[in-house]
Amino acid sequence: ISTRPRELIMPQSTPITRPSPLKGKPMSEAELQAAVIDLAHLYGYRVAHFRPAQSAKGWRTAVVADGRGFPDLVIAKPGRLIFAELKTSVGLLTDAQREWRDVLGNWFVLWTPKHWHSGEILRVLSGQP
């Protein structure tokens, strides 16, 4: 088994150029998020992400009811719905995120840079078995 990540090729042979796993630094959550959003758009998905904003108490994402811990991305197209939580290679789910995972069941995915480099995210978004 090769330890070198395989090249991901998108529809119409559009190569994914971001982020490069070979630059010597770990992929950040922001880089992973940008790459997942780009890939989802290439496969015709709509994507929602709710960004935090600066408040007097620091960075906060405005949520009501049970929104705490809600997944980073909602990825949808007709017949497909994915709730994706993104983490760095060392990131862990919070208690609130685990509760959402348990409620969402098969619609929930936890993706890390490992899933990007292995092609797992490409497999899921492309609909490959």
N, C-alpha and C positions, 0 to 999 in steps of 0.2 A: 504494500500500500504506500503510495507516494504521500509525503508530507506537504508537497507543494500544492496550493489550491488550484483547482481546475479553472480554466477560463470560462466565464459565463457569457454565452452568446444569446442576444435577445432576438425577437422577431425581426425580419428583414436584415439579419446579420449585423445589427447595431451592437457593437461591443460595449459592455459596461466598463467605464473607465474610472469610476469612483466607487468606493475608496480603494486605494491600492494596498493590498495586504503585505506587500514586500518592502515598504518604506522603513521598516524597523521599529515602528511604534505601534502599540495596540490600537485597534479601532475604537473610537469613542462611541458613546450612545448616540450622539448627534450625527456622526458619520454613518452609523448603521441606519438610523432613522431616515436620513436623506437618501441612502441607497435603496432602502425598502420602498419608500414613496416613489422614487423614480421607476423602479422595477414594476410596482403595482400599476402605475400609470401606463407603462408600456404594454401591459396585459389588459388594459381597458377597465381597471378598477377605479372607483371613487374612493378617496381617502380623507378621513377627518382626524385632525390632531388638535388638541386644545392646549394652547401654550400658556405657561404661567406669566404673570405680570408683576411688576414691582409694586409693592404696597408699603405702607408705613411699618408693617411687621415683617418685611422681607418679601421674597418671591412666593407668590401664591397663585394657584389655579382656582378660579372662581367655580365652585361647585355647590350644589344644594342637594338635599336629601341624602342619598347613599353614594354620592359621587367620589368620595375619598377612595383612592386606590384604583380608580377606573383605568383600564388599559390605555397605553400610549396612542395606539392607532385603531381606528375602525376602518376596515378595508372591505368594500362591497361592490358587487356587480350582480346583475340578475342571476339568481340561483346560487350565489356564493356570499358568505358573510364570515369575516374573520375579525376577532378582537385580538390584537397583538400587543403584548407587553415586551418591551425591548430592554435589554440589560447589557452592560459591559461583560467581559468574560469573568469578572469577579463579583458582579452585582447579584443581589439576592432579593427575592420578593418580600415585601412588607406583609404584615398580617392582613391589612385591608386588600392588598393585591391578591393574596391567597384566597380571600373570601370571594372576590370577583372570579378568580379562576374556577373555584368550586361551583359557583352559580352558573357560569357560562358553559362549563363542560367542554364538549368537543368544538365549540366555536372559539375557544381561547387557545392561543399559542404563546409560548415564551421563546423569543428568539434572541440569540447572542451572536457575536461575531463568528463563532464556531459554525452556526447554522448558515451564515452567509457564505463562508469559505467552503463549506462542504457541498453547497448547492441545494441544501434543504429548502431554503426560502424560495429559490427559483422553482424547485419541484412543486411546492405548494401553490405558488401564485400562477404557475403555468398550467396547473391542473393535472400534472403527470401523476400516475399512481405510485 
